[in-house]
Amino acid sequence: MAVPKRRNTSSKRNARRANHDKVAAPNIVPCPNCSAPMVSHRVCPACGHYKGKAVGKAPAAEEK
């Protein structure tokens, strides 16, 4: 049976365990319609367009 030759320090142990909780940042791209920053493959929060079509409602400030 395999037995560890030396004891791992708590910092080495914690560094190994920390890799399971990593979260990747969302991919931010400019909107092709209004050039506002948006998450790719989502409706633009600024203008409400997705793939060149108006899908969602535009904010009330822009409608006035």
WOURNOR-V749717 format. One record per helix or strand of 2 or more residues. SS is the DSSP state (A for helix, B for strand). FROM is the first residue (numbers start at 1). LEN is the number of residues. Records with the same first field share a line. If there is no record, write none. Layout:
BEGIN
SS=FROM-LEN + FROM-LEN
END
This chain:
BEGIN
A=10-12 + 60-4
B=28-3 + 37-3 + 49-2 + 53-2
END
